[in-house]
Amino acid sequence: MNQFARPAAADAPDLGPLPAWDLRDLYPATDAPALRDDLERMETAAQQFHQRYSGALAGLDGAALGAAVADYERIDETLSRIMSFAQLTHSGNVSDPVVAQFYQSMQERVTAISIHLVFFTLELNRLEDDVLAAKLAAPELAHYQSWLRDVRVFRPHQLSDELEQLLHEKYVVGRAAWSRLFDETIAGLRFPIAGRSLTSTEALNRLYEREPESRREAATVIGQVLGDHAKTFALITNTLAKDKEIEDKWRHYPTPASSRNLSNHVEDEVVAALVSAVKAAYPRLSHRYYAMKAQWLGGDRLDYWDRNAPLPADSDAPVRWDAARELVLEAYRRFSPRLAEIGARFFDQSWIDAAPRPGKAPGAFAHSTVPSVHPYLLLNYQGKTRDVMTLAHELGHGVHQILAGRQGHLMSDTPLTLAETASVFGEMLTFRALLDATTSPQQRRIMLASKVEDMLNTVVRQIAFFDFEQRIHNERRGGELTPERLGEIWLAVQTESLGPALRFDDGYRGYWSYIPHFIHSPFYVYAYAFGDCLVNSLYARYQEAPEGFADRYLAMLSAGGTLHHRALLAPFGLDAADPEFWSKGLGVVSSFIDELAAMPA
C-alpha cells in the first residue's frame, strides 16, 4: 500500500503529502494465505478448546484454569486481529461492494468460530465466589484477576447458554447488519454544494467556512439530503432501539444506559452526577458563550450554521500535515519525551490514514487492534486548526493503547470513560503549547474561543446527545417513533442545551441522523464529557505540582483495564464519585469564558 495519499480535491489547500496506513502488519491482503491459515487454525483451536474445557471448569485447579484462560486469550486475540483487519479495510472504502463483502464474510466466519468459545465466560460466571477465590491462589490464574472481576460484573445479567449462543450467532444479521446499513448509507450520500458533489465529511467541514453564505448553503443542503433519507435512518434507529429494549428486558437491566455503565465500570450514580452537573451548567457555559459569540458576529442570535463559525479576525490558515505533526509531537515532548517517542511511531511507520476521499469512513478514530500488533488512526485531515486538535486527540488514544498493551489482550482494553482521558489530555497539551507561544492578545482571544467551542462540543453537546438517546430509547418502549418525532426530540434537546441565542429551522431536524455513536455504541457519548472534565481536573493537578506528574500519568495509562477509576485517580488526589470533582472540571470551561468576557471585543 502506498505511504501517501493525494488530497481529496484539486482545489483543496496544499497540505503536503497525507499518509495512508499500511495494514500489512495485520495481514498482507484480503486474500493472503496467512489470513486463510489463521482462520483455519482458529477454527480447529476453538473446537478443541470447547471439547477440552466445556463443563470442566469447576473441576480444574487454579493453575489449570489459568492455563485455560491463557488458551482462550490466544484464540480470541487472533480472531480480534482478523476482525481488526476486516474493519480497517472496510473503513478505508465503505462504498466498495467487494470490500463490504469481505467484511461481512469475515464477520460471519469469525462469529461461527467464536461460538465455540461462548461457553467459557458463561461457565466462569457460574463458579461460586468462594470456589473462584480458592483457585485464584494460583499465580497462573491470579494474573487474570482483573479480567475475571470485570467478566463477573455481568453475572446477574447472564442468560442461559443456549440463549447466549443464539444471540451471538444472530449478531451478524441483527445489530451488525443494521450498523453496516448505516455506514454504507452515510458513506454513499453526496451533497451538491458550490457546484461539487461532496461527501458528508466534506459537507460538514463547510460549516466552519469563513463566508456566511457558504455555511448557510452547506447547512441547507445537509439538512435536505439527510431529510431525503430520514425514513431509512429512522428505521435503523427504531430497530436498534427495540432490539436493545428486548435484550435489556431479558437481561434485567433497569435502564437503557445500565449495560453501558457496567461495561465502563462506572457506577450509575457517578454518571447521573456528571449529567446533572453539566445540565445545571448549561446557562453559564453554552448559553452564555453563544450569546457572546452572537454579539461578536454582529447580532443578538446565531443561526445554527454559525455556531462553529470562525471569529471575524480568525484567518484559520491551513496547517500543512508536516507542521501539524511537529506541533502535536512537540507539545507531547514538552510534557514527556516518552509520550512523544511513542507518538512519533504512528507517523514514521504508516499507522495513520489521514486523507479524505470518497467512500472512506467519515470522522476520526483510533483502533487498538491487538497488543501483538499496534493501533491505527483514521482521520479526515483538511488542514483546519480543529483537525490539528483531532490529530492530537486520536494520537492520545493511540499512545494510550500502546502503553496499555503490556497488560495483554484480555486486560489492555480501557473502559470508555477512561479511554477518553489520554485523547483529551493530548488535546489540552497541544492547546496549552500553542497558547503559551501566542503573544498577540487578538490571537489569544481567538484561540481561547476555539478551545471553549471544542470543550462545549465535548461536554455540553455530548451530554445533550446522551439526553437525546435516553429520550429516544425510553419513548421507543411505547412504540415506533416517526422521523418527525425524532426531529422534534432533537430540536428540543438542542434548544435546551445550546440556549436561546441559537436559532434553528426545520432543516436542522434531521441532523441527529449522521451521528454514528447512536448506532455503533449506544450511550457511548457521555464518556467524552467524563474524559474532558477528568482531564481538566488532572491538568489542574499538573499545574499545581508538575514534579513526578508525567510518570504517574504514564503509569495510569499503562494500567489498561486492570484498575477502575477510583484506583487510577487516587494517586492524583481525585475522586470522580465526589460531586465537587465535576464542578472543578466544568470550572475550567467557565474560567475560559470569563477571560473571554473580560477581553476587549
C-alpha positions as CSV (number, residue, x, y, z in Angstrom):
1,M,0.0,0.0,0.0
2,N,1.3,3.5,-0.9
3,Q,2.6,5.5,2.0
4,F,0.9,8.7,0.9
5,A,-2.5,9.6,-0.5
6,R,-3.4,12.6,-2.6
7,P,-5.7,15.4,-1.4
8,A,-9.4,14.7,-2.0
9,A,-10.0,17.6,-4.4
10,A,-7.9,19.6,-6.8
11,D,-8.9,22.9,-5.2
12,A,-8.1,21.7,-1.7
13,P,-5.4,23.6,0.2
14,D,-1.8,22.4,-0.1
15,L,-1.4,20.3,3.0
16,G,1.6,18.3,1.8
17,P,1.6,14.5,1.4
18,L,-1.0,13.0,3.6
19,P,-0.3,9.5,4.9
20,A,-2.3,6.3,4.3
21,W,-2.0,3.4,6.6
22,D,-0.2,0.2,5.8
23,L,-2.3,-2.7,7.0
24,R,0.3,-5.3,6.2
25,D,1.3,-5.5,9.8
26,L,-2.1,-7.3,10.3
27,Y,-2.3,-9.2,7.0
28,P,-0.7,-8.7,3.6
29,A,-4.0,-8.7,1.7
30,T,-7.6,-9.8,1.9
31,D,-6.7,-13.0,0.1
32,A,-3.4,-13.6,1.9
33,P,-2.6,-17.2,2.8
34,A,-1.7,-16.1,6.3
35,L,-5.3,-14.9,6.8
36,R,-6.7,-18.1,5.5
37,D,-4.3,-20.1,7.6
38,D,-5.3,-18.2,10.8
39,L,-9.0,-18.8,10.2
40,E,-8.4,-22.5,9.7
41,R,-6.1,-22.7,12.7
42,M,-8.5,-20.9,15.0
43,E,-11.5,-23.0,13.9
44,T,-9.6,-26.1,14.9
45,A,-8.3,-24.5,18.1
46,A,-11.7,-23.2,19.1
47,Q,-13.3,-26.6,18.6
48,Q,-10.6,-28.3,20.6
49,F,-10.9,-25.7,23.4
50,H,-14.6,-26.4,23.6
51,Q,-14.1,-30.1,23.7
52,R,-11.4,-29.9,26.4
53,Y,-13.0,-27.4,28.8
54,S,-16.8,-27.3,28.3
55,G,-18.4,-28.4,31.6
56,A,-15.0,-29.0,33.2
57,L,-14.0,-25.6,34.7
58,A,-15.3,-26.3,38.2
59,G,-13.0,-29.4,38.4
60,L,-9.8,-27.6,37.4
61,D,-7.3,-26.4,39.9
62,G,-6.2,-22.8,39.8
63,A,-3.1,-23.4,37.6
64,A,-5.1,-25.4,35.1
65,L,-7.8,-22.8,35.0
66,G,-5.2,-20.1,34.5
67,A,-3.8,-22.1,31.5
68,A,-7.3,-22.3,30.1
69,V,-7.7,-18.5,30.3
70,A,-4.3,-18.2,28.5
71,D,-5.5,-20.5,25.8
72,Y,-8.8,-18.5,25.5
73,E,-6.8,-15.3,25.2
74,R,-4.6,-16.6,22.4
75,I,-7.5,-17.7,20.3
76,D,-9.5,-14.5,21.0
77,E,-6.5,-12.3,20.1
78,T,-6.1,-14.0,16.7
79,L,-9.8,-13.6,16.0
80,S,-9.6,-10.0,17.0
81,R,-6.7,-9.5,14.7
82,I,-8.7,-10.8,11.8
83,M,-11.6,-8.6,12.6
84,S,-9.4,-5.6,13.1
85,F,-8.0,-6.1,9.6
86,A,-11.5,-6.5,8.2
87,Q,-12.9,-3.4,10.0
88,L,-10.0,-1.2,9.0
89,T,-10.1,-2.4,5.3
90,H,-13.8,-1.6,5.3
91,S,-13.3,1.8,6.9
92,G,-10.9,2.7,4.2
93,N,-13.6,2.2,1.5
94,V,-17.0,1.7,2.9
95,S,-18.7,2.1,-0.5
96,D,-16.8,-0.7,-2.3
97,P,-19.1,-3.7,-2.6
98,V,-16.1,-6.1,-2.8
99,V,-14.7,-4.7,0.4
100,A,-18.1,-4.8,2.0
101,Q,-18.5,-8.5,1.0
102,F,-15.1,-9.3,2.5
103,Y,-16.0,-7.5,5.8
104,Q,-19.3,-9.4,6.0
105,S,-17.7,-12.7,5.3
106,M,-15.1,-12.2,8.0
107,Q,-17.8,-11.3,10.5
108,E,-19.7,-14.4,9.7
109,R,-16.7,-16.7,9.7
110,V,-15.3,-15.3,13.0
111,T,-18.7,-15.4,14.6
112,A,-19.0,-19.1,13.6
113,I,-15.6,-19.9,15.1
114,S,-16.1,-17.9,18.3
115,I,-19.4,-19.7,19.0
116,H,-17.2,-22.5,20.4
117,L,-15.8,-20.0,23.0
118,V,-19.1,-18.6,24.3
119,F,-19.4,-21.2,27.0
120,F,-16.2,-20.1,28.7
121,T,-17.2,-16.8,30.3
122,L,-20.7,-18.2,31.0
123,E,-19.2,-21.2,32.8
124,L,-16.7,-19.0,34.7
125,N,-19.6,-16.9,36.0
126,R,-21.4,-20.0,37.3
127,L,-18.5,-20.6,39.7
128,E,-19.3,-19.6,43.2
129,D,-17.3,-16.7,44.7
130,D,-15.6,-18.9,47.3
131,V,-14.7,-21.6,44.7
132,L,-13.1,-19.0,42.4
133,A,-11.3,-17.3,45.3
134,A,-9.6,-20.5,46.2
135,K,-8.5,-21.1,42.6
136,L,-7.1,-17.5,42.5
137,A,-4.4,-18.6,44.9
138,A,-2.6,-20.0,41.9
139,P,-0.4,-17.3,40.2
140,E,-1.4,-18.6,36.7
141,L,-5.0,-17.6,37.4
142,A,-4.2,-14.6,39.7
143,H,-2.6,-12.9,36.7
144,Y,-6.1,-12.6,35.2
145,Q,-7.8,-11.5,38.3
146,S,-8.9,-8.1,37.0
147,W,-10.3,-9.6,33.8
148,L,-12.3,-12.2,35.9
149,R,-13.5,-9.3,38.1
150,D,-14.9,-7.5,35.0
151,V,-16.4,-10.6,33.4
152,R,-18.3,-11.3,36.6
153,V,-19.8,-7.9,36.7
154,F,-22.3,-9.2,34.1
155,R,-23.0,-12.3,36.1
156,P,-26.5,-11.2,37.3
157,H,-27.5,-10.4,33.6
158,Q,-26.3,-13.6,32.1
159,L,-28.8,-15.8,30.1
160,S,-28.8,-19.5,29.5
161,D,-26.0,-20.9,27.4
162,E,-28.5,-21.6,24.6
163,L,-29.8,-18.1,24.5
164,E,-26.3,-16.6,24.7
165,Q,-25.2,-18.7,21.8
166,L,-28.3,-17.7,19.8
167,L,-27.7,-14.0,20.4
168,H,-24.0,-14.4,19.5
169,E,-24.8,-16.2,16.2
170,K,-27.6,-13.8,15.2
171,Y,-25.5,-10.7,15.8
172,V,-24.2,-10.6,12.2
173,V,-27.7,-10.5,10.8
174,G,-29.0,-8.3,13.6
175,R,-27.3,-5.3,15.1
176,A,-24.2,-5.7,12.9
177,A,-26.2,-5.7,9.7
178,W,-28.1,-2.6,10.7
179,S,-24.9,-0.8,11.6
180,R,-23.4,-1.8,8.2
181,L,-26.5,-0.4,6.5
182,F,-26.0,2.9,8.4
183,D,-22.3,3.1,7.5
184,E,-22.9,2.3,3.8
185,T,-25.8,4.8,3.6
186,I,-23.8,7.6,5.1
187,A,-20.7,6.9,3.0
188,G,-22.8,6.8,-0.1
189,L,-24.5,10.2,0.5
190,R,-23.5,13.1,-1.7
191,F,-24.2,16.7,-1.0
192,P,-24.4,19.1,-4.0
193,I,-22.6,22.2,-2.7
194,A,-21.0,25.0,-4.6
195,G,-21.0,23.0,-7.9
196,R,-19.4,20.0,-6.3
197,S,-20.6,16.6,-5.1
198,L,-19.3,16.4,-1.6
199,T,-19.1,13.5,1.0
200,S,-20.6,14.0,4.4
201,T,-17.2,14.8,5.9
202,E,-16.5,17.5,3.2
203,A,-20.0,18.9,3.6
204,L,-19.9,19.2,7.4
205,N,-16.4,20.8,7.1
206,R,-18.0,23.7,5.2
207,L,-19.9,24.7,8.4
208,Y,-16.5,26.0,9.5
209,E,-16.0,28.2,6.4
210,R,-15.4,31.9,6.7
211,E,-18.1,33.1,4.4
212,P,-21.6,33.1,6.0
213,E,-23.3,32.2,2.7
214,S,-21.0,29.1,2.3
215,R,-22.0,27.9,5.8
216,R,-25.7,28.6,5.1
217,E,-25.7,26.8,1.8
218,A,-23.9,23.8,3.3
219,A,-26.3,23.6,6.3
220,T,-29.3,23.8,4.0
221,V,-28.1,21.1,1.6
222,I,-27.0,18.8,4.6
223,G,-30.5,19.2,6.0
224,Q,-32.1,18.4,2.7
225,V,-30.0,15.3,1.9
226,L,-30.4,13.9,5.5
227,G,-34.1,14.7,5.3
228,D,-34.4,12.7,2.0
229,H,-33.0,9.7,3.8
230,A,-34.9,10.3,7.1
231,K,-37.1,7.2,6.7
232,T,-34.0,4.9,6.4
233,F,-32.3,6.5,9.4
234,A,-35.4,6.4,11.5
235,L,-35.9,2.7,10.6
236,I,-32.4,1.9,11.6
237,T,-32.7,3.8,14.9
238,N,-36.1,2.3,15.8
239,T,-35.0,-1.2,15.0
240,L,-31.8,-0.9,17.1
241,A,-33.6,0.7,20.0
242,K,-36.2,-2.0,20.0
243,D,-33.5,-4.7,19.7
244,K,-31.8,-3.2,22.8
245,E,-35.1,-3.0,24.7
246,I,-35.8,-6.6,24.1
247,E,-32.3,-7.8,25.2
248,D,-32.2,-5.4,28.2
249,K,-35.6,-6.8,29.3
250,W,-34.2,-10.4,29.2
251,R,-31.0,-9.4,31.0
252,H,-32.9,-7.3,33.6
253,Y,-31.1,-4.0,33.1
254,P,-33.0,-1.3,34.9
255,T,-32.3,1.5,32.3
256,P,-31.2,1.7,28.7
257,A,-27.8,3.0,29.8
258,S,-27.2,0.4,32.5
259,S,-25.3,-2.0,30.4
260,R,-23.0,0.7,29.1
261,N,-22.3,1.9,32.6
262,L,-21.4,-1.7,33.6
263,S,-19.1,-2.1,30.7
264,N,-17.5,1.3,31.5
265,H,-17.0,0.1,35.2
266,V,-18.6,3.3,36.4
267,E,-21.5,3.5,38.9
268,D,-24.9,4.7,37.8
269,E,-24.8,7.5,40.4
270,V,-21.4,8.8,39.1
271,V,-22.9,9.1,35.6
272,A,-26.0,10.7,37.0
273,A,-23.9,13.2,38.9
274,L,-22.0,14.1,35.7
275,V,-25.1,14.6,33.7
276,S,-26.8,16.7,36.4
277,A,-23.7,18.9,36.8
278,V,-23.4,19.6,33.1
279,K,-27.1,20.3,32.6
280,A,-27.0,22.7,35.6
281,A,-24.1,24.4,34.0
282,Y,-25.8,25.0,30.6
283,P,-26.7,28.6,31.4
284,R,-23.2,29.7,32.5
285,L,-21.4,27.7,29.8
286,S,-23.1,27.2,26.4
287,H,-25.9,29.7,26.8
288,R,-23.5,32.5,27.9
289,Y,-20.8,31.7,25.4
290,Y,-23.1,31.6,22.3
291,A,-24.8,34.9,23.4
292,M,-21.3,36.4,23.4
293,K,-20.5,34.9,20.0
294,A,-23.7,36.2,18.5
295,Q,-22.6,39.7,19.6
296,W,-19.1,39.2,18.1
297,L,-20.7,38.3,14.8
298,G,-22.9,41.4,14.9
299,G,-26.3,40.1,16.1
300,D,-28.4,39.0,19.1
301,R,-28.8,35.4,17.9
302,L,-26.8,32.8,15.9
303,D,-28.2,30.7,13.1
304,Y,-27.2,27.1,13.8
305,W,-24.8,27.1,10.9
306,D,-22.9,29.9,12.6
307,R,-22.3,28.0,15.8
308,N,-18.8,26.9,14.8
309,A,-18.1,29.9,12.5
310,P,-14.6,31.3,12.8
311,L,-14.4,34.7,14.5
312,P,-14.0,37.7,12.2
313,A,-10.3,38.1,12.9
314,D,-9.5,34.4,12.6
315,S,-7.8,33.6,9.4
316,D,-7.5,29.9,10.2
317,A,-4.8,29.5,7.6
318,P,-4.4,25.9,6.5
319,V,-1.9,23.9,8.6
320,R,0.2,21.5,6.5
321,W,0.5,17.9,7.6
322,D,4.2,18.1,8.5
323,A,3.5,21.3,10.6
324,A,0.6,19.6,12.4
325,R,2.9,16.6,13.2
326,E,5.6,18.8,14.7
327,L,3.0,20.9,16.7
328,V,1.5,17.9,18.3
329,L,4.7,15.9,18.9
330,E,6.5,19.0,20.4
331,A,3.5,19.5,22.8
332,Y,3.7,15.9,23.8
333,R,7.5,16.2,24.2
334,R,7.3,19.2,26.5
335,F,5.2,17.1,28.8
336,S,7.0,13.8,28.4
337,P,9.7,12.7,25.9
338,R,8.4,9.1,26.2
339,L,5.0,10.2,25.1
340,A,6.4,11.9,22.0
341,E,8.6,9.0,21.2
342,I,5.7,6.6,21.1
343,G,3.6,9.2,19.2
344,A,6.3,9.6,16.5
345,R,6.0,5.9,15.6
346,F,2.5,6.5,14.2
347,F,3.9,8.9,11.7
348,D,7.1,7.0,10.9
349,Q,5.6,3.6,10.5
350,S,2.4,4.3,8.4
351,W,-0.1,3.8,11.2
352,I,-2.2,6.8,10.1
353,D,-4.7,7.2,7.3
354,A,-5.3,11.0,7.0
355,A,-6.6,12.0,3.6
356,P,-10.3,12.5,3.0
357,R,-11.6,10.6,0.0
358,P,-14.9,9.3,-1.4
359,G,-16.0,6.1,0.2
360,K,-13.8,6.5,3.3
361,A,-15.5,6.4,6.7
362,P,-16.2,9.9,8.0
363,G,-14.9,11.3,11.2
364,A,-11.9,10.1,13.1
365,F,-11.0,7.1,15.3
366,A,-8.2,5.1,16.9
367,H,-8.4,1.4,16.5
368,S,-6.4,-0.5,19.1
369,T,-6.3,-3.8,17.1
370,V,-4.4,-6.3,19.3
371,P,-1.3,-5.8,21.6
372,S,0.8,-8.1,19.4
373,V,0.5,-5.6,16.5
374,H,-0.2,-1.9,17.1
375,P,-3.1,0.7,16.8
376,Y,-4.1,2.5,13.7
377,L,-5.5,6.0,13.4
378,L,-8.2,7.2,10.9
379,L,-8.5,10.9,10.2
380,N,-10.1,13.1,7.6
381,Y,-7.5,15.8,7.7
382,Q,-8.4,19.1,6.0
383,G,-5.9,21.5,7.5
384,K,-8.1,23.3,10.0
385,T,-6.9,24.1,13.5
386,R,-9.6,21.7,14.8
387,D,-8.1,19.0,12.5
388,V,-4.8,19.5,14.4
389,M,-6.6,19.1,17.6
390,T,-8.3,15.9,16.3
391,L,-4.8,14.6,15.4
392,A,-3.7,15.3,19.0
393,H,-6.8,13.6,20.3
394,E,-6.6,10.4,18.3
395,L,-2.8,10.2,18.8
396,G,-3.5,10.3,22.6
397,H,-5.7,7.3,22.1
398,G,-3.0,5.5,20.1
399,V,-0.3,6.2,22.7
400,H,-2.6,5.0,25.5
401,Q,-3.3,1.8,23.6
402,I,0.4,1.2,23.1
403,L,1.1,1.7,26.8
404,A,-1.8,-0.4,27.9
405,G,-0.8,-3.2,25.5
406,R,1.7,-4.5,28.0
407,Q,-1.3,-5.9,30.0
408,G,-2.0,-8.4,27.3
409,H,-5.1,-8.9,25.1
410,L,-7.7,-9.5,27.7
411,M,-6.6,-6.7,30.1
412,S,-5.4,-3.9,27.9
413,D,-8.9,-2.6,27.0
414,T,-9.7,0.6,28.9
415,P,-13.3,1.5,29.8
416,L,-14.7,4.2,27.5
417,T,-14.8,6.8,30.3
418,L,-11.1,6.4,31.0
419,A,-10.2,5.7,27.3
420,E,-11.0,9.4,26.6
421,T,-8.6,10.6,29.2
422,A,-5.4,10.3,27.1
423,S,-7.1,11.7,24.0
424,V,-8.5,14.8,25.7
425,F,-5.2,15.3,27.6
426,G,-3.3,15.2,24.3
427,E,-5.6,18.0,23.0
428,M,-5.0,20.0,26.2
429,L,-1.2,19.7,25.9
430,T,-1.4,20.8,22.3
431,F,-3.7,23.7,23.1
432,R,-1.6,24.9,26.0
433,A,1.6,24.8,23.9
434,L,0.0,26.9,21.2
435,L,-1.5,29.3,23.8
436,D,1.9,29.7,25.6
437,A,3.6,30.6,22.2
438,T,1.0,33.3,21.5
439,T,1.9,36.9,22.2
440,S,-0.9,38.7,20.4
441,P,-4.0,39.5,22.6
442,Q,-6.2,39.1,19.5
443,Q,-4.7,35.7,18.7
444,R,-5.1,34.6,22.3
445,R,-8.8,35.6,22.2
446,I,-9.3,33.5,19.0
447,M,-7.5,30.5,20.5
448,L,-9.5,30.7,23.7
449,A,-12.8,31.0,21.9
450,S,-11.8,28.0,19.7
451,K,-10.9,26.0,22.8
452,V,-14.2,26.9,24.5
453,E,-16.1,25.7,21.5
454,D,-14.2,22.5,21.4
455,M,-15.0,22.0,25.1
456,L,-18.6,22.8,24.7
457,N,-18.8,20.3,21.8
458,T,-17.1,17.7,24.1
459,V,-19.0,18.4,27.3
460,V,-22.3,20.2,26.7
461,R,-23.1,18.7,23.2
462,Q,-22.2,15.2,24.2
463,I,-24.4,15.3,27.3
464,A,-27.1,16.6,25.1
465,F,-26.6,13.6,22.8
466,F,-26.8,11.4,25.8
467,D,-30.1,13.1,26.8
468,F,-31.4,12.6,23.2
469,E,-30.5,8.9,23.4
470,Q,-32.3,8.5,26.7
471,R,-35.4,10.1,25.5
472,I,-35.4,8.1,22.3
473,H,-34.9,4.7,24.0
474,N,-37.4,5.5,26.7
475,E,-40.1,6.7,24.3
476,R,-39.4,3.8,21.9
477,R,-40.7,1.5,24.6
478,G,-44.1,2.9,23.8
479,G,-44.0,2.3,20.1
480,E,-42.1,3.3,17.0
481,L,-41.0,6.9,16.6
482,T,-41.7,8.7,13.3
483,P,-38.9,10.7,11.6
484,E,-40.9,13.8,12.5
485,R,-40.9,12.8,16.2
486,L,-37.2,12.1,16.2
487,G,-36.7,15.6,14.8
488,E,-38.9,17.1,17.5
489,I,-36.9,15.5,20.3
490,W,-33.6,16.5,18.6
491,L,-34.7,20.2,18.4
492,A,-35.9,20.2,22.0
493,V,-32.7,18.8,23.3
494,Q,-30.6,21.2,21.2
495,T,-32.6,24.2,22.2
496,E,-32.3,23.3,25.9
497,S,-28.5,22.7,25.8
498,L,-27.3,25.4,23.4
499,G,-29.6,28.1,24.7
500,P,-31.8,31.0,23.5
501,A,-29.0,32.6,21.4
502,L,-29.2,29.7,18.8
503,R,-31.8,29.9,16.0
504,F,-32.9,26.7,14.4
505,D,-35.1,25.9,11.4
506,D,-36.8,22.8,10.1
507,G,-33.7,21.9,8.1
508,Y,-31.9,21.1,11.4
509,R,-34.4,18.5,12.4
510,G,-32.6,15.6,10.7
511,Y,-29.1,16.4,11.9
512,W,-29.3,13.7,14.6
513,S,-29.2,11.1,11.8
514,Y,-25.5,11.3,10.8
515,I,-24.1,10.7,14.3
516,P,-22.5,7.2,14.3
517,H,-22.2,6.7,18.1
518,F,-26.0,6.4,18.4
519,I,-25.8,3.3,16.1
520,H,-22.5,1.7,16.9
521,S,-22.1,2.4,20.6
522,P,-25.4,3.4,22.3
523,F,-24.8,5.7,25.3
524,Y,-21.1,6.0,24.5
525,V,-21.2,9.8,24.2
526,Y,-21.1,10.7,27.9
527,A,-17.6,9.3,28.0
528,Y,-16.4,12.4,26.2
529,A,-17.8,14.7,28.8
530,F,-16.4,12.4,31.5
531,G,-13.0,12.5,29.9
532,D,-13.0,16.2,29.4
533,C,-13.9,17.0,33.0
534,L,-11.5,14.4,34.3
535,V,-8.7,15.9,32.2
536,N,-9.5,19.4,33.3
537,S,-9.0,18.3,36.9
538,L,-5.9,16.3,36.0
539,Y,-4.3,19.2,34.2
540,A,-5.0,21.5,37.2
541,R,-3.1,19.0,39.4
542,Y,-0.3,19.0,36.9
543,Q,-0.1,22.8,37.0
544,E,-0.1,22.7,40.8
545,A,2.5,20.0,41.2
546,P,4.3,19.1,38.0
547,E,7.1,17.1,39.7
548,G,6.7,13.4,39.0
549,F,3.3,14.0,37.4
550,A,4.3,12.6,34.0
551,D,5.5,9.4,35.5
552,R,2.2,8.9,37.4
553,Y,0.3,9.8,34.3
554,L,2.1,7.2,32.1
555,A,1.6,4.6,34.9
556,M,-2.1,5.3,34.8
557,L,-2.3,4.8,31.0
558,S,-0.2,1.6,31.3
559,A,-2.7,0.1,33.7
560,G,-5.1,-0.5,30.8
561,G,-8.3,-2.2,32.2
562,T,-6.7,-3.6,35.3
563,L,-7.8,-0.7,37.5
564,H,-11.0,1.2,37.8
565,H,-11.5,5.0,38.0
566,R,-11.2,5.3,41.8
567,A,-7.8,3.4,41.9
568,L,-6.5,5.2,38.9
569,L,-7.3,8.7,40.1
570,A,-6.2,8.1,43.7
571,P,-2.5,8.9,43.1
572,F,-3.6,12.4,41.9
573,G,-5.9,13.0,44.8
574,L,-9.0,12.9,42.6
575,D,-12.3,11.1,43.0
576,A,-15.0,11.0,40.3
577,A,-17.6,9.9,42.9
578,D,-17.2,13.3,44.6
579,P,-19.8,15.8,43.1
580,E,-17.2,18.5,43.6
581,F,-15.0,16.7,41.0
582,W,-17.3,17.6,38.2
583,S,-17.7,21.2,39.4
584,K,-13.9,21.6,39.2
585,G,-13.8,20.2,35.7
586,L,-16.6,22.5,34.5
587,G,-15.0,25.4,36.3
588,V,-12.1,25.3,33.8
589,V,-14.5,25.9,30.9
590,S,-16.2,28.6,32.8
591,S,-12.9,30.4,33.6
592,F,-12.0,30.5,29.9
593,I,-15.4,32.1,29.2
594,D,-14.8,34.6,32.0
595,E,-11.4,35.5,30.4
596,L,-13.1,36.0,27.0
597,A,-15.8,38.2,28.5
598,A,-13.1,40.4,30.1
599,M,-11.3,40.9,26.8
600,P,-12.0,43.9,24.6
601,A,-14.2,43.0,21.6
